[in-house]
């Protein structure tokens, strides 16, 4: 299952992403964690030192190699330079599996029982030249080509705000967990997400964070209604983790919130036909708006009408 944590800056989505990754890995479940936030703090939240986290190869720095691998011998894609972030797989493309031996997962670092992939920080060379979507494009390609099976999880810590809506990335997930503080700004981001996602059949569940008591819970219920899935309160364990102190056991109430989140993820019905259809729709949209002009080709020709995601030979194990 593919899961994203989204929300406004400072809402605690990186912290909750790391807690959920640790919870999954602690149960022995295969999990890939992806840091797609411009601040790149997920590795530290999972227990790495700053210097260790900074040494993980960035997906954005290996985009050409990733494209070259994924296109395989797909006759509709003549070169890696003809691929854009929305390019969907077709017959001949290479698909990915969690735990697979491939050049994409080889860029990851094993931490807290999970494989951590990072998009890379926005650095001086990018200023005035590129936007952060040049980094997150690698994540979109990864998810478009990933066949995740039952009991396998990808957890993506997304960049803050509504940047995910600048491409089709927001449709690549089985669940979007929107982390919301019990404040006007916190619930305002929820309304923004719901408005943008209204026509795209996206599952959004609100996870309250920094909740102090029933009054905060009541506030969230008032403003997000049934979308409120669960909430996380103040935590000595999280404070210890953020301060780099010895691990403190998570409070039972907060662990129960993580269990509720896992139950919600597992309850989602996998709809591969919709997943691939949306990839194609956003590829056409991007091709027409900027891709054809940028690449100098008709990128709609990359769409393979006879391709199914996942292909029939993958379906027994997916």
N, C-alpha and C positions, 0 to 999 in steps of 0.2 A: 504494500500500500504506500502511496505517495502522500506525504503530509507537509504542509507549510505552516510556519508560524509568522503571522503578520501583525501589524499594529503601528501605532505612532512611536516616534523616537522616545525612549525612556520608559516605555510601558512595561518592559521586562521580558520581551519576547525571546531575547537571547538566553536569558536565565531559564525560562520555561522550556525552550528548545533543548537546552543541555540537560535539564531534569528529565525530560521525556526520553531523550537518547539514553541516558544512564538507566532509566527505568526499564526500557526495552532490552538493553544489553544485559542488565542484571538478571533478567529472566531467561537469558541464553538465546535471545532472538537475534537473527542476523539484521544488522542495521547499518545504513550508510547515512552519515550526517554531512550536510553541505552548508558551508558558510557562504551565503549569497548576500550578506549585508555589507554595505560600504565600510562599516567600522571594523569588520573582521575580528570579532572577539569570541567566537564560538569555541575555538581551540583552547583559549585560556579558561573559558567557563567549564570546559570538560577536563581541565586539570593540567594542561600544558603550561610551561613557562613561556613568557612573551617571545624569547629568543627561539624556542623550539617551534612555536606556532608560526613565526615569521619564515622559517626554513621550509615549510611545506610547499611543494611546487604548486603554482597557481594555474588553475584551469585556463584562465584568460591568457596566460603566457604560452600555452600549448594548444591554442585553438586550431592552428593549421594541422598539427599532427592528429588531433581529435577528429577533425573533419575527414582527413585522409583515411583514417581507420574506419570511421562509420560509413563512408560512402561505399567501401568495399569494391565490388565490381558491378554496382548499379549502373546500367547503361544510360540512364537518364541524367546522371550527374557526371559531367566530363572531367571535373577537377575539384579539388578542395576549395579553390577560390570562387567556384560557382555556388557554394553552399552558403546560405545565410542562417540566422538563428532559428528560423521556423521550418527549415527544410525537413520534410517528413521522410521516414524510411520507405523504401520500395523493394521490389525483388532484386536481390543482389547486395542490398545494404547489410552491414553487420549490426546485429542487435547485441544488447548488453544484458547480463544477469548479475544480480547482487552476489558477490563472492567470486565473480568470474576472473579468469586470468586474461586481462586485456590492458591496453595502454592507458585507458582512462582510470580504472580503479588502481592501477599501479602508481598513479600520482598521489594516492591517499596515504594517510598516516594512521596507524592503529592507535586509538586512544580510548580509554574508558570502555573497552570492549566493542567499539564501533570503528568503522572506516571513515575517517574525516577527509572530505574533499573541500577545497577552498577556491573561491573565484579569484582571489587576489585583491590587494588593496588598491585604491585609487591613488596613483603616485604622481610625482612632478611631471613625468613625461606625458601623462594623460591630460594635464591641465590645458584648457583651451583647444584641445584636439579631439578628445573623445568623451563620450558620456559613459556612465557606469553600466549601461546596457551592453556595451561591448564586452564586459566581463560576464554578466549574467546570461548572455547568449549561449555560453558553453553549457550552462545548466539546462537551458531549454532544449538544446540538442541532446544532451544526456537523457533527459526525461522522455523525449520523443522516441528514443531508441531503446529504452529500458523495458524489459519484460520482467516485472516483479511478480513473484508467485505468492501463494498463501503463506502468511506468517513471515513475510519479508517486508522490511520497512525502509523508506527513504524519508529523512526528516530534514527539511530545508529551513534555515533561518533566513528569512527574506529581508531585504532592505526596508527601511521604515517608510510609512506613508503608503501612497497608492501607486508607486512606481511600477509595480507588477503589471499594471494595466496598460503599460506602454507597449506590450507585446501580448502574445497568447499565453505567457507563462502562468498566469493565474488559473488557466483551465487545465493545467497539467497535473492537478492534485486530486486525490480522492476526498480530502478534507482540508479546508483552510481553517486553522485555529486562529481566531482574531483575539489577541491579548488586549484586554481593555481594563484600564483603571476605572474606578467608580467616580468619574468626573465628567464634566460636559465635553471636554476634549476627547476623553477616552471613548465615550459612546458616539461622538461625532464621527470618528473614523469608521466605526461600524456602519453608520448610515451611509457614508461615502462608498464603502465597499459594496454594500447591498445595492446601491443605485447603479454602480458601474457593472456589477455582475448580473443584473436582473435578467438579461436576455440570454444568459449562457449556461444555465443549469449547473451552477456551482454550489457545492455544499459549504456553508459558512457556519461555524459554531463559535460562540463567544466563550472565552475563558477569562473570568475575572481575575485580576491580580492586585496585590497590595490591599486586600480586603481586610478591614478591621473588625467587622461585626455585621450583625443582621441589618443594620441601617444601610450599609454599603451594598449588601446583597439585594435589599429591597430596591435601592436606586437602580442597580443594573437590571433587575427584573422589569422595573417600570419602563426603562428606555430601550431594552433589546428584546423583551418578551421571552418567547419560547426558545430563542436562539441561545440563551444563556445555558451552557452545558454544565459548567462547574466553576469553582473558583479556588484560588490559592491565597492563604492568609500570610501574615507575617511569619517568618521562619528563621529560627536560630541556625538551622542546618544550611540554609541558603547564605546567611550572613557569614558563616564559617567558610563556606566554599568560596565566596567572593573575596574573603580576606586571606585565602590560601592556608587556612588552618587545617588541622587534622579533621578528617571527615566526621561530621556529626549526623546521626541517624535522622532522616526526614520525619517530620511529625506525621502521625497516623492520618490526620485529616487531609494533609497535603498529599500524602501517598495515595489516599483514596481518590483525590482529584485526578492524579495521573492514571489510576486504574479506570476511572470513568472515561477518560480521554481515549485510552486503548480500546475499551469496549465500543466506543463510538466509531473509531477507525475500523475495527473489525466488522462492525455491523454494515458498513458500506458495501453495496453490491458493485462488483467490478463490471464496468461497461466499456469494453474495449472498442466496440463500434463507435460509440460516442467520442471516446478518447482520440481515435484516429481521425474521425470526421472533423473534430474541432481543430486538430493540427493542420489538416488540409485547408479548412476555412481561413485560419489566420495566416497560413502561408500565402494563399491567394491575395489576401488583403495587404500583406507586407510587400509581396511582389509588385502589385499594382501601384502602391503608394510610394515606394522608394527602391525596392530590390532590383527590379528590372533595369532601372536607370543606373543604379550603382554598379551592377555586375555587367551590364551590357548584353543581357540575354533574357529570353522569355522564361522566367523561373517557374511559371505554371506548368511548363513541359516536364518539370521534375516529378510531378504527381503521377503515381502509378495507379491507374484505376482498378487494376486487378490484384492489388496488394491488400492483405488483411493483417491487422495488428491484434494479437501476435499471429504469425503464420500458422497454418494448421499443424505443422510438425512440432510446434512449440506448445501447443495448447494442453496436452496431457499434463505437463509439469507446471503450467502457468495458472 
